[in-house]
Amino acid sequence: MKNHPRLILCLAWLFLSNLALAQERANKMDKFIADLMSKMTLEEKIGQLNLVTAGEATTGSVVSTDVEAKIKAGNIGGIFSMSSPTKIRKAQELAVNQSRLKIPIIFGMDVIHGYRTVFPIPLGLAATWDMPLIRQTARISAIEASADGINWTFSPMVDISRDARWGRISEGSGEDTYLTSQIAKEMVIGYQGDDLSKYNTLMACVKHFALYGASEAGRDYNATDMSLHRMYNEYLPPYKAALDAGAQSIMTSFNDINGIPATANKWLLTDLLRNQWKFKGLVVTDYTAVNELIDHGLGNLQQVTALSLNAGVDMDMVGEGFLTTLKKSLQEGKVKQEDIDRACRLVLEAKYKLGLFEDPFRYCNEKRAKTEILKPEHLKLAREAAGKSFVLLKNDQQTLPLKKQGTVAVIGPLANSGANMPGTWSVSADLGKTQSLVEGIREVLGNKVKIVTHLGANLTDDPKLQERSTMFGREIPRDERPSEEIIAEALSISKDADVIIAALGESSEMSGESSSRTNLDIPASQKRLLEALFKTGKPVVLVLFAGRPMTLTWEDKHVPAILNVWFGGTETGKAVADVLFGDVNPSGKLPATFPQNVGQLPLYYSHKNTGRPLAKDAWFQKFRSNYLDVSNDPLYPFGYGLSYTKFTYSNLQLSNKQFDRNGQLKASITLKNDGNYDGQEVVQLYIQDVVGSITRPVKELKAFQKIFLKKGESKKVEFTITEEDLKFYNQSLQHVAEAGEFRLFIGGNSRDVQEASFELL
């Protein structure tokens, strides 16, 4: 105790020293960039705002031209979709040796869920609910991508999505504000580390700003329209969380927001982002988003480019409207020199923070490219992450885990397709070297189990739809015989099997960008196969590949075991084997609600009540908020996921029934592993604000803990609630906690919970 004042003084001194050091660095950067900009021509300043693509990976419909000549002329600030130290060094040498002011280029890539080592799709990573693991996947992504010359990633994607028709739900963390915010922070920290100028970091780019996941009808690039209080309470917090974690750049979204497209929305990019949130980093557009303002109806290229710059955009991705029209707009008084200078400065600051002015080639180390990519420890983590992402949706009569003996039939169009295992938007994956599910099972089990396999069904009956669903090298073979013949052959091959694994669902490109769907069933061709396999009377395990919540009402009713494996990345095959045969106990929990049918969408747990709510446990009541033909219930609720063991919740306790704004409340519950396996459980805490000045959700996730228990073990799990956890944006957009009654819920998912009440004074 005697040393306590001294410790406080030491900490204060350390804080002030770090603050002074940071200020010194900022002053040094400001002086450097001011000196550089004083030497730049207008054309060179505008050139820094031009981000072009090298076209190495297909991420859009346009490929940049005359890149080499533009670099020499100082007309390019950044390049994306280029990798390897050799290529990047060559391009960088053009910039620092042959352009007038020798300004280095920034190099970006869509490193979304891994680089060469691919981790589960983001929706799958979210299903782990494992924050240290998620941070580690981002750190490895940064190590590998930076080893290949890249220093900027267009990730994390933090768009909230509550409509599974939208294909890009696969690239985000699901429907929940709190969970997505926590993941956003971990991803940013993982990418950027503690010092962005280190050689193994990536500058994070938060996307898509804003509200992209709320596009109408679940159709990509579509309009969004919502109240400000819904924006502030439900959709904006993950962007803010990522920026507060230190993300240095942010990307505009394609959609319009209340009538003004994001890329031209000054309220969004200046009033909110710059003035309210105090963001001082770089704003870049999405692919050709400036040019697309023409089709939004905002004017010709010169007009929409001026609108974008004036709104707060700093860098134009691929469209080159900045490069070709800003000088003319400046001469005509349609843009200001100070806005061009602002944008130029922010591009240069990003490069400075990455250390590129100090050493333009710090990311061009051939040795690192050979030694730090696809390392065994990276692959080990990918396998672990995949196993933790899988969600056990059903397991009647302990069908799983399977025994490591006998004959196992692995049937279905996803059984032998290694190219689909990395999932959508894995542009740097080596698809030719990724194991299929069958290959992974064989490697894990060796000779312990005899594996037989067959296509069983085409991905879809429609060859054109299959072609659209297997783009970018993700082809799945087609068998043009009648489906009855294909199924009969699969049944013949399976006749001596002890168990059948049905590898069905979506191909990787049935989700992702421009992959919206109106029917979320397993395709009819595959469902016929599944029905035939079920009729054999053999145990059937559905291994579901999906990039989104799907409608599985028939499957849930009939199939004894369903394991949702999303797309698990490079190590999918082995990770599925680990879980199916009991080496890993599944612990994934759904980050998005699974509907009974598409007609329920958008569907999410944290909905508002109506003035005529349906009675609890009721299906239909006249003059109540419900459907005639289906209950309001989801098929599987948010946060849901089974285990091979059984977890029991008991003895929910609150430390007190009231607390004031300076106090806190502790909530605890006893978790016991009552089953026969060691396992992990995600204990989830939800809160409802019972009476508010505006309508409030029926419950909101506020905390969670992932707990490991050995069989027979129990643990008291404790949470601390403060005023901050109860705050929301009121009608005046003030962030407040209102006094009154609250309900608190703790359980293993958003539906199956224990409940208590407390009061904020």
Helices and strands as residue ranges (DSSP letters): H 4-39, H 42-47, E 50-53, H 67-72, E 78-80, H 85-93, I 94-98, E 106-109, H 122-128, H 131-147, E 152-153, G 167-171, H 177-192, E 203-209, G 212-214, G 216-218, H 228-230, I 231-235, H 237-244, E 249-252, E 256-257, E 260-261, G 262-264, H 266-266, I 267-276, E 282-284, H 293-296, H 301-311, E 316-317, H 321-331, H 337-353, H 366-371, H 376-389, E 391-395, G 396-398, E 407-411, G 418-420, G 431-433, H 437-445, E 450-454, H 463-468, H 483-494, E 499-505, G 508-510, H 524-535, E 540-545, H 553-558, E 561-564, H 572-580, G 598-600, E 647-654, E 658-659, E 664-673, E 679-689, E 700-709, E 714-722, G 723-726, E 728-729, E 735-736, E 740-747, E 753-760
